[in-house]
Amino acid sequence: MLQCLLRSSTTVITLSRSLFIPTNSSPFLLFHSSSNDPPHEQKRPCSSPPPIASPTRVLKLISAQSDPLLAKEIFDFASTQPGFRHSYSSFLVLILKLGRSKHFSLVDDLLVRLKSDQYPVTPTLFTYLIKIYAEADLPEKALKVFYRMLEFNIKPLPRQLNRILELLVSHRNFVMPAFDLFKSAHKYGVFPNTKSYNILMGAFCLNGDLSIAYKLFNKMFERDVEPDVESYRILMQGLCRKSQVNTAVDLLEDMLNKGFVPDSLSYTTLLNSLCRKKKLREAYKLLCRMKVKGCNPDIVHYNTVILGFCREGRAMDAVKVLDDMPSNGCLPNLVSYRTLVGGLCDQGMFDEAKKFTEEMLSKGFSPHFSVSHALIKGLCNVGKIDAATEALGEMLKYREVPHIDTWVMIVPTICEDYETERMEEIVEEVLKVEIKRDTRIVEAGIGLEDYLIRKIRSRSNRP
């Protein structure tokens, strides 16, 4: 360790001398390189030796170092020279280097020195510090930055306050310190804005303290702070988490009456909550109103309602929702079809499910194996073997390979109900997709073998 320190010090001194005092130039020329006088007219003063280099040169050297500790040694080395005073920029660059490398105690030392040497400090330094502590996830240090700014006679900006609040509320045990800072900020001339309120409201909603969030919301109007769309959405989400969906819908109406246009996420929150509370009629009405109120429903909104209807055994209502989509400029996606086909199968509506499966395949969407299996199994169970084989054929046509469970179920059924000629046609189609020895049709063959053995034994036992 000692050798490393010595080598580091030697490097600093050598590097400093080579850059500050080149062998072919006099130190005097370097120290006063900014002078307008020609070099041959400059005269070295007799009173005191010049500083080792200008602050600008030291700044360049510190900025060039990738190792923050080496940059700090250069900074300290320059500080020992008689009459030398660092520029504020050198402090700023070094603090950033040390902060990003998490040498926080050295950062604190430099801040103390800035204060004691009475440097004029800009708010930018503290913006960087807040960012550094946020990236390091150090809420307590970020909180101290606010009060450190006051020590330097700098009034924190609202955006700096908000960044500190965001970091604080991301930790459950710092929510109340954040609230205390929020409430006391005005004493220091910092007035929370809409975003400040939103940050605290969101934190209290997540913690289940809905009453405090509501009080903050109402305080905004008292203090002439105008809420925005996010303010309303935060409260709606909090209400929905508490299963107070009717109150959330009333808040939406209040929002609309005040001229706000709810964003997509606000509607998603309400639709999802209405569907979970089995208020499907209200959810569908809200979906239809969205476009009129200035927010076009997107695929997430439609899929939320489709899922709601299917979950409650109302698949045909889900079909109506899916049919409405193109006229509103939104096309069904994979989730739409999978949800609908699964819902139709659950209700035993296999012909409709088969129709939408074929439509899904024709549009390039792949059905999940559980959906296709439910469809084929359902058709077989109700004796619709032709429809089941057609569904299987459609899947093979689009090179979709059924799951092993589907093969095990349908192959014995086909063997029992079809003649050899028809079986050959089906096998040919299968082999176009299942052509490798280790594919699922080989596994299905094991199940088929067991089936045939049982069939032969049952025949041999007949009188």
C-alpha positions in Angstrom: 0.0 0.0 0.0 2.8 2.4 0.9 4.6 1.7 -2.4 1.4 2.5 -4.3 1.0 5.8 -2.5 4.6 6.7 -3.1 4.3 5.8 -6.8 1.1 7.8 -7.0 2.8 10.8 -5.5 5.8 10.5 -7.8 3.5 10.3 -10.8 1.7 13.5 -9.7 4.9 15.4 -9.2 6.5 14.2 -12.5 3.3 14.8 -14.5 2.8 18.2 -12.9 6.4 19.3 -13.6 6.3 18.0 -17.2 3.2 19.9 -17.9 3.7 23.0 -15.8 7.4 23.6 -16.4 8.7 22.2 -19.7 12.5 22.0 -19.9 12.8 24.2 -22.9 10.8 27.1 -21.4 11.2 29.2 -18.4 8.5 28.9 -15.7 7.9 32.6 -16.0 6.6 32.2 -19.6 4.2 29.5 -18.5 2.9 31.3 -15.5 2.0 34.4 -17.5 1.1 32.8 -20.8 -2.1 34.9 -20.8 -0.1 38.2 -20.9 -0.4 40.4 -24.0 3.3 41.3 -23.9 5.8 39.5 -26.2 7.9 36.8 -24.4 11.2 38.7 -24.9 9.8 41.8 -23.2 8.5 40.0 -20.1 10.6 40.4 -17.0 10.5 38.2 -14.0 9.5 40.0 -10.8 12.1 40.0 -8.0 9.7 40.0 -5.0 8.3 36.5 -5.0 8.4 33.4 -7.1 5.5 32.9 -9.5 2.9 30.1 -8.9 3.6 26.8 -10.4 0.8 27.1 -13.0 -2.3 29.0 -13.9 -5.7 27.8 -12.6 -6.7 27.1 -16.2 -3.8 24.7 -16.6 -4.6 22.9 -13.4 -8.3 22.7 -14.5 -7.3 21.0 -17.8 -5.0 18.6 -16.0 -7.7 17.6 -13.5 -10.3 17.3 -16.2 -8.0 15.0 -18.2 -7.6 12.4 -15.4 -9.8 9.3 -15.5 -8.7 8.4 -12.0 -10.6 10.7 -9.6 -8.1 10.1 -6.8 -5.2 11.1 -9.0 -7.2 14.2 -10.0 -7.6 14.9 -6.3 -3.8 14.5 -5.7 -3.1 17.0 -8.5 -5.6 19.4 -7.0 -3.9 19.1 -3.6 -0.4 19.4 -5.0 -1.4 22.6 -6.8 -2.9 23.9 -3.5 0.4 23.7 -1.8 2.1 26.2 -4.1 2.5 29.7 -2.7 -0.1 32.2 -3.9 -2.1 29.6 -5.9 -5.9 29.7 -5.8 -8.0 27.2 -7.6 -10.8 28.3 -10.0 -14.3 27.4 -9.1 -14.5 25.2 -12.2 -11.7 23.0 -10.8 -13.7 22.5 -7.6 -16.8 21.6 -9.7 -15.1 19.2 -12.0 -13.3 17.4 -9.1 -16.5 17.2 -7.0 -18.3 15.6 -10.0 -15.4 13.1 -10.5 -15.3 12.1 -6.8 -19.1 12.0 -6.5 -19.6 9.7 -9.5 -16.9 7.4 -8.1 -18.7 7.5 -4.7 -15.9 9.2 -2.7 -18.5 11.1 -0.8 -16.3 12.0 2.2 -13.9 13.8 -0.1 -16.8 15.6 -1.7 -17.9 16.8 1.7 -14.4 18.1 2.4 -14.4 20.1 -0.8 -17.7 21.6 0.0 -16.4 22.7 3.4 -13.4 24.3 1.6 -15.6 26.1 -0.9 -17.5 27.6 2.0 -14.5 28.6 4.1 -12.7 30.1 1.1 -15.8 32.0 0.2 -16.1 30.9 -3.4 -19.2 32.1 -5.3 -21.1 28.9 -5.8 -23.8 28.3 -8.5 -27.0 26.2 -8.2 -25.7 23.9 -10.9 -23.2 22.3 -8.4 -26.1 21.2 -6.2 -28.2 20.0 -9.1 -25.3 17.7 -10.0 -24.9 16.6 -6.4 -28.6 15.7 -6.1 -28.3 13.7 -9.3 -25.2 11.9 -8.0 -26.9 11.0 -4.7 -30.1 9.9 -6.5 -28.1 7.6 -8.7 -26.3 6.2 -5.6 -29.7 5.8 -3.9 -28.7 7.9 -0.9 -31.9 9.7 0.2 -30.4 11.1 3.4 -27.5 12.8 1.6 -29.8 14.2 -1.0 -32.0 15.7 1.8 -28.9 17.3 3.3 -28.1 19.0 -0.1 -31.3 21.1 0.3 -30.0 22.6 3.6 -26.4 22.8 2.3 -27.7 25.1 -0.4 -29.1 27.4 2.2 -25.7 27.5 3.9 -24.3 28.9 0.7 -27.1 31.5 0.5 -28.6 29.8 -2.6 -32.4 29.4 -2.7 -33.2 25.9 -4.0 -35.2 25.7 -7.2 -38.6 23.9 -7.4 -37.1 21.3 -9.7 -34.3 20.6 -7.2 -36.9 20.2 -4.5 -38.9 17.8 -6.6 -35.8 15.7 -7.5 -35.1 15.3 -3.7 -38.7 14.5 -3.0 -38.8 11.8 -5.7 -35.7 10.1 -4.2 -37.1 10.4 -0.6 -40.5 8.9 -1.4 -39.0 6.0 -3.2 -38.0 4.7 0.2 -40.9 3.9 2.5 -39.2 5.1 5.7 -38.4 8.5 4.1 -42.0 9.4 3.1 -42.6 11.4 6.3 -39.2 13.3 6.0 -40.2 14.1 2.5 -43.6 15.4 3.7 -41.8 17.5 6.4 -39.5 19.0 3.7 -42.5 19.7 1.5 -44.4 21.5 4.3 -41.4 23.6 5.4 -40.0 24.5 2.0 -42.0 27.7 1.8 -40.2 29.0 4.9 -37.0 29.1 2.7 -38.7 30.8 -0.2 -39.2 27.6 -2.2 -42.9 27.1 -3.1 -43.9 23.5 -4.2 -45.5 23.3 -7.6 -47.9 20.8 -9.2 -45.3 18.2 -9.6 -44.3 18.5 -5.9 -47.9 17.8 -4.9 -48.2 14.9 -7.3 -45.0 13.3 -5.9 -46.4 13.4 -2.3 -49.9 12.3 -3.4 -48.5 9.3 -5.3 -46.5 8.3 -2.3 -49.4 8.5 0.1 -51.7 6.6 -2.3 -49.2 3.8 -2.6 -48.9 3.6 1.2 -52.7 3.4 1.5 -53.0 6.9 3.1 -55.7 8.1 0.7 -57.1 10.7 3.1 -53.8 12.5 3.2 -53.6 12.4 -0.6 -57.0 13.9 -0.8 -56.1 16.7 1.6 -53.1 17.5 -0.6 -55.3 17.5 -3.7 -57.7 20.0 -2.0 -54.8 22.2 -0.8 -53.7 22.7 -4.4 -56.9 24.7 -5.0 -56.5 26.7 -1.8 -52.9 27.7 -2.7 -53.6 28.5 -6.4 -51.6 25.5 -7.6 -53.5 24.1 -10.6 -53.7 20.3 -10.7 -53.0 18.5 -14.0 -54.1 15.2 -15.6 -51.5 13.3 -13.5 -52.9 14.7 -10.3 -56.4 13.3 -11.1 -54.9 10.0 -12.3 -52.9 9.5 -9.1 -56.1 9.9 -7.0 -58.1 7.6 -9.4 -55.4 4.9 -9.1 -55.4 5.3 -5.3 -59.2 5.0 -5.2 -59.3 1.9 -7.4 -56.7 0.2 -5.2 -59.1 0.8 -2.3 -61.9 -0.7 -4.5 -63.7 2.7 -4.5 -64.3 2.6 -8.2 -67.5 4.6 -8.1 -65.7 7.5 -6.4 -63.0 7.2 -9.1 -65.6 7.5 -11.8 -67.0 10.6 -10.1 -63.6 12.1 -10.0 -63.3 11.4 -13.8 -66.6 13.3 -14.3 -65.2 16.2 -12.2 -62.1 16.2 -14.3 -64.1 16.3 -17.5 -66.3 19.1 -16.2 -63.2 21.2 -15.5 -62.0 20.9 -19.0 -59.3 18.3 -18.6 -58.8 15.5 -21.1 -58.0 12.3 -19.3 -54.9 10.4 -20.6 -54.9 6.8 -21.7 -53.6 5.5 -18.4 -56.4 7.1 -16.5 -59.0 5.2 -18.6 -57.0 2.0 -18.4 -57.1 2.3 -14.6 -60.9 2.8 -14.5 -61.7 0.1 -17.1 -59.6 -2.5 -15.3 -61.2 -1.6 -12.0 -64.7 -1.7 -13.4 -64.2 -5.1 -15.0 -62.7 -6.5 -11.8 -65.8 -5.2 -9.9 -67.9 -6.9 -12.5 -69.4 -3.6 -13.6 -69.1 -4.6 -17.3 -71.9 -2.5 -18.6 -70.3 0.6 -17.1 -66.9 -0.4 -18.5 -68.4 -0.8 -22.0 -70.1 2.6 -21.7 -66.9 4.2 -20.7 -65.1 2.6 -23.6 -67.7 4.0 -26.0 -67.4 7.5 -24.4 -63.7 7.7 -24.7 -63.5 8.8 -28.3 -66.2 11.5 -27.7 -64.2 12.9 -24.8 -61.0 13.3 -26.8 -59.1 10.1 -26.1 -59.2 7.3 -28.7 -59.4 3.9 -27.1 -56.3 1.8 -27.8 -55.7 -1.9 -27.9 -55.1 -2.1 -24.1 -58.5 -0.6 -23.4 -60.3 -3.0 -25.7 -58.4 -6.0 -24.5 -59.2 -5.0 -20.9 -62.9 -5.1 -21.6 -62.7 -8.3 -23.7 -61.0 -10.0 -20.8 -63.6 -8.7 -18.4 -66.5 -10.1 -20.4 -64.8 -13.5 -21.0 -63.9 -13.8 -17.4 -67.5 -13.4 -16.5 -68.8 -15.9 -19.0 -70.1 -13.3 -21.5 -68.0 -14.2 -24.5 -70.5 -13.1 -27.1 -70.4 -9.6 -25.6 -66.6 -9.8 -26.0 -67.2 -10.7 -29.7 -69.2 -7.5 -30.0 -66.3 -5.5 -28.5 -63.9 -7.1 -30.9 -66.2 -6.4 -33.9 -66.3 -2.7 -32.8 -62.6 -2.2 -32.9 -61.9 -1.7 -36.7 -64.5 1.1 -36.9 -62.7 3.0 -34.2 -59.3 2.7 -35.9 -58.0 -0.2 -33.7 -57.3 -3.7 -34.9 -57.4 -6.8 -32.7 -54.0 -8.3 -31.8 -52.8 -11.7 -30.5 -54.0 -11.0 -27.0 -57.5 -10.1 -28.3 -57.9 -13.3 -30.2 -56.4 -15.6 -27.6 -58.6 -14.1 -24.9 -61.7 -14.4 -27.0 -61.1 -17.9 -28.3 -60.3 -19.1 -24.7 -63.6 -17.5 -23.4 -65.7 -19.1 -26.2 -64.2 -22.5 -25.5 -64.9 -22.1 -21.7 -68.5 -21.6 -22.6 -68.6 -24.5 -25.0 -69.1 -22.3 -28.0 -66.6 -24.3 -30.1 -67.9 -23.4 -33.6 -67.5 -19.7 -32.8 -64.1 -20.4 -31.3 -63.1 -22.3 -34.4 -64.1 -19.4 -36.6 -62.0 -16.9 -34.6 -59.1 -19.3 -34.5 -59.1 -19.5 -38.3 -59.3 -15.7 -38.5 -56.4 -15.4 -36.0 -54.3 -17.8 -38.0 -55.1 -16.0 -41.3 -53.8 -12.8 -39.8 -50.5 -14.4 -38.8 -51.2 -14.7 -35.1 -50.2 -18.0 -33.3 -52.7 -19.4 -30.9 -51.3 -20.5 -27.5 -51.2 -24.3 -27.3 -53.7 -24.2 -24.4 -56.2 -22.3 -26.5 -55.9 -24.6 -29.6 -55.9 -27.7 -27.3 -59.1 -26.5 -25.6 -60.8 -26.0 -29.0 -59.9 -29.4 -30.5 -60.6 -31.2 -27.2 -64.0 -29.5 -26.9 -64.9 -30.3 -30.5 -64.0 -34.0 -30.0 -65.9 -34.2 -26.7 -69.1 -33.0 -28.4 -68.7 -35.5 -31.3 -67.6 -32.9 -33.9 -64.7 -34.9 -35.2 -64.8 -33.3 -38.6 -64.6 -29.8 -37.1 -61.8 -30.9 -34.9 -59.8 -32.3 -37.8 -60.5 -29.1 -39.8 -59.2 -27.1 -36.9 -56.1 -29.3 -36.8 -55.7 -29.0 -40.6 -55.9 -25.2 -40.4 -53.1 -25.2 -37.8 -51.0 -27.5 -39.9 -51.7 -25.3 -43.0 -50.1 -22.3 -41.2 -47.3 -24.5 -39.9 -48.5 -24.3 -36.3 -47.6 -27.5 -34.5 -50.1 -28.7 -31.9 -49.0 -29.6 -28.4 -48.3 -33.2 -27.4 -51.5 -33.3 -25.4 -53.5 -32.4 -28.5 -51.8 -35.2 -30.5 -52.4 -37.8 -27.8 -56.0 -36.8 -27.6 -56.9 -36.5 -31.3 -54.9 -39.3 -32.9 -56.8 -42.2 -31.2 -60.1 -40.4 -32.0 -59.2 -40.1 -35.6 -58.1 -43.7 -35.7 -61.4 -44.8 -34.3 -63.6 -42.8 -36.5 -61.8 -42.6 -39.9 -60.9 -45.2 -42.5 -57.3 -45.8 -43.6 -57.5 -43.6 -46.6 -58.5 -40.5 -44.6 -55.8 -41.3 -42.0 -53.2 -41.3 -44.8 -54.2 -37.8 -45.8 -54.0 -36.5 -42.3 -50.6 -38.1 -41.7 -49.3 -36.5 -44.9 -50.3 -33.1 -43.6 -48.8 -33.8 -40.3 -45.4 -34.9 -41.8 -45.2 -31.6 -43.7 -44.8 -29.9 -40.3 -43.5 -32.7 -38.0 -40.6 -34.0 -40.0 -37.9 -34.5 -37.4 -37.5 -37.7 -35.4 -37.5 -35.9 -32.0 -40.7 -33.8 -32.6 -43.9 -34.1 -30.7 -45.7 -36.4 -33.1 -43.1 -39.1 -32.2 -44.2 -38.7 -28.5 -47.8 -38.8 -29.6 -47.0 -42.1 -31.2 -46.3 -43.6 -27.8 -49.8 -42.6 -26.7 -51.2 -44.1 -29.9 -49.3 -47.3 -29.4 -50.9 -47.6 -25.9 -54.3 -46.9 -27.4 -53.9 -49.6 -30.1 -52.7 -52.2 -27.6 -55.8 -51.5 -25.4 -58.0 -51.7 -28.5 -56.5 -55.1 -29.6 -56.8 -56.5 -26.1 -60.4 -55.4 -25.8 -61.3 -57.1 -29.1 -59.5 -60.4 -28.2 -61.5 -60.5 -24.9 -64.8 -60.4 -26.8 -66.7 -63.8 -27.0 
